[in-house]
């Protein structure tokens, strides 16, 4: 959620193209986090995820 807010705020202050580029960068960075792996693992195991903001 925090990343979505940062992306939205950035887009308000910059051009559409720059905002889209930044959104793609933030989205890509989220795939390399412990929380992302935990979310996928929890889904596959059929349990609620335990996020640690990492």
Secondary structure as GFF3:
##gff-version 3
##sequence-region A 1 54
A	DSSP	alpha_helix	2	13	.	.	.	ID=ss1
A	DSSP	alpha_helix	16	30	.	.	.	ID=ss2
A	DSSP	alpha_helix	34	45	.	.	.	ID=ss3
###
